[in-house]
Amino acid sequence: MGEAKRRKELIGEKYGQEARILPWVPVTKSQAEFLLTWANRLTWFGIGGLVTAWLTVRFIGPAFGWWQIVG
């Protein structure tokens, strides 16, 4: 009997299924990695948007005469 067959008999019906992060959380490890990848991308997109907004308010708007910075 091969190792895979022994493992399949030992584990039973959970054989071949992905492991969960925690037993009571219905999220697999690959789903968690996917979520973290997208969260990281969206975070950097948000940081870029924040920098763009700051540059617009601080430099671009006053340069085109859209508003004035007081202070």
ABEGO torsion letter per residue (X at the ends): XBAAAAAAAAAEAABGBBBBABAABBBBAAAAAAAAAAAAAAAAAAAAAAAAAAAAAAAAAAAAGABBBBX
